[in-house]
Amino acid sequence: MPAGFREVGVDELYAQLHSPADAGATERAAGAGAEDAPAVLDVRTRGEFAGGRVPGAVNVPLDELSDAVRSGRLDDMRGRPVAVVCAIGKRSAQVRPPPSRPVAFLPILMLTCAV
């Protein structure tokens, strides 16, 4: 696993998104006063995302991710951990830049099982 990337399970991600001091998971996941909480990036298709999702997740299908980063669509995630999720872990595992390119979003948390 490249530096700055770490695999996490559902329980760990849930714990990071939910804290007794928080008003609610949706607010925390959406970033309301929770700079240390991970932003959740869902790289499934729009149809899969519409069928169910982590509260506050941002949907950018994997095949649109490069354009979304280049266009600045994900700039509000910079400086926060980013949890990348998909249906079974194959697409989220592909969210890794080539070794020659700098990573703009660190740390990256890769969910190790399905959403």
N, C-alpha and C positions, 0 to 999 in steps of 0.2 A: 504494500500500500504506500503510495507516495506521501512525502511529508505534507502535513496539513490535512490529510484525509484520515478518517477513522470510521470504522463500522460500528453501528449501534443497533441494538434490538428495540423492539416496540416498547418494552417496559422503560428503557432508559430515555427514549424520546418522549414518552408520555410524562415521565418525571420532570424532564426539562421544560415541557410545555405547561405543566401544572405545578403550582406551588401554593401552599396554604395561604400565603400572603397575597395571592393574586385575586382579582375580582372574578376572573373566569378564563378558561382556556382559549376561547375565541379571541378575547382581547389580547392575551399574551402572545398567541401565535401570530396575530396581526401586527404585533409590535407596539401596542399601546403601553408606553412606559416600561418596556422590557427589552432594553438593548442587549442584555445578556442571553435572552431566550433565542433559540434558533428560529430563523425564518424557514418556512417549509416550502420547498420547491417540488411540485408534483410534475413529473415528466411523462405522465400517461397521456393518452389521447383525450380530446375534449369530451368524447362520449363516455369514456371510463371515469373521468373526473366528475361528470354530471351524475353518474350513478352512485357516488359516495366519495367523501374526501376528508382529510384532516381539517378541522376548523381553522380558518385563516390561511390555508395553503394557497399559493399562487400556482396556476396551471400554465406551464409552457411545455407543449409536447416536445419530446427529444429532438425531432427533426427541425424544430424552430428555435432551439436553444441558442445556437451561435448567433443568429440574427438578433435575438432578444438581448443578448449580452452586448453586442456591437451597437445596437440602437439605444442603449441606456435604459431599457425597460426594467432591468433588475438592479439598477443603481441603488435603490433604497435598501438592498440587502447587503451592500458592502459594509464591512466593519462588524458584521454579526456572523455567528456561526450559521451555516445553511444546511438544513437537513434535506437531502434529496430522496424522494420516494417515488415508487412506481408500483406496479401490480405484483411482481414476483422478484424484483431485484436485478433483473438483467439490464433494463434501461438505465436505472440509477447508477449501476456499476460502470456505465459508459461515460458518465459525466466526469471525465478526467482529461485535463489538457495534455498535449504532447510535452515531453520533458523540456523542450526548447522554449516553451511559451510560459510567461509568468502567470500565476494564478491571481485573479483579482478578488476572489471570494474565498477567504479562509477563516476558520477551519470548515471543512466540508464533512458533514456527517452522512454516511451512507446507511440507509435503513436496510437491515439484513433480511427482512421478510416482507410479505405482502401488506399493502394498505387495506 
